[in-house]
Amino acid sequence: MKLSNFSKMSFGIGALGKDLCYAVISYFLMIYFTDTVGLTPLFVGNLFLVARIWDAFNDPMMGFIVDNTRTRWGKFRPWILIGTLLNAVVLVFLFKKPDGSGTTAMYASFSIMYILWGMTYTIMDIPYWSMLPSLSSTKKERDSISVIPRIFASLAWLLMGAFAIKLVSVLGNGDDVKGYSSLAIGIACVFILTSVITVVFTKDRSSIEAQAN
């Protein structure tokens, strides 16, 4: 199966939204937690450690689920869409400070949201990259396809590193809590849009075979 250039670009653009999401977490979540909403650095460090330990179990489980999925849309695209929608919602709540809640409730809320963010990102990320080998039967073409999402991913990290702080300042008008919240909503919208493009316009072998049966 030879993929058209449009399909290759449709697959690759999915990495733009998902890496914008990952980049804002990697670059700014610790700063947001400690400097903006006031969580203690010790707590945040322990939370990140627990999340990484859980990922060691969560990632293989998601790979197993994807591998055993059988739908008319294939095994990858349904999970990409489901994971994106869930992760986008969690991202928005992760950068939203609970109103009127006590210290304990705030710590619990952010802990739950961060663990959920990692789980829902895995739901989307595992099938996204797992779909790549199913896009073409030739290694040469697969290698050429894999360059495209990596370009979009690099662009996402560049944009986040270069403009995020300025956007937080502009969107929040001096209120960093509001600025981060608005930025997260914008990233969530881009994330959903780019993933929908990937899901709608990229056909892998598993979906073609499923629709033929």
C-alpha positions, 0 to 999 in steps of 0.5 A: 500500500502506497500512501499519498503525500496528503495522507502522509501529511495528515498522519504527521500533523497529528504530532503537532498537537500532541507534542504541544500538549506534551511540551507544555507539561514538560516545560511549565507544569512544575513551574505552574505547580510550585510558583503559580498555584503554590504546591510544595516542590517536595510534593510535586517531585514525589508526584512526578516520581509516582506518575513515572512508576505508574507509566511503567505498567500503564504503557505495556497495558495500553499496547496490549489493548491496542494490539487486541482491538478489532473495529471497522475503523482499525485498531489504531484510529479509535484509540487516537481519537478517544485518547485525544479527547480525554487528554485534551479535557484533562489538560484543561483541568490540569491548568485550572486552579480549583476555586474555593477549595482548601489546601488538601483538596487542591493537592488531591485535585492536581494529583488526580489530574496529573495521573489522569493526564499521563494515562490519557496521553498514553491512550493516544500516544501508543496507537499513534506511533504503533500505526506507523508500521501499518501505513506502508509495507516497505521500510523505505517508505515507512522511514520517509513517513516517520520524518514528517511527524518528527518535524511537526513534533520539533516545531511544537517544542520550538513554538512552546519554548519560544512563545509560551511564556509571552502567551501566558502573560498576554492571555492572563493580562498579569494573572498567570493562573488565568494565562496558563488556563487560557493557553491550555484551552488553546493547546487542547483545541489544536490537539483535537483538530490535528488528531481529527485530521490524522484519524479522518484522512490517514488510512492504515492497513488495519482499517482497510482490512477491517472495512473490506471484511 
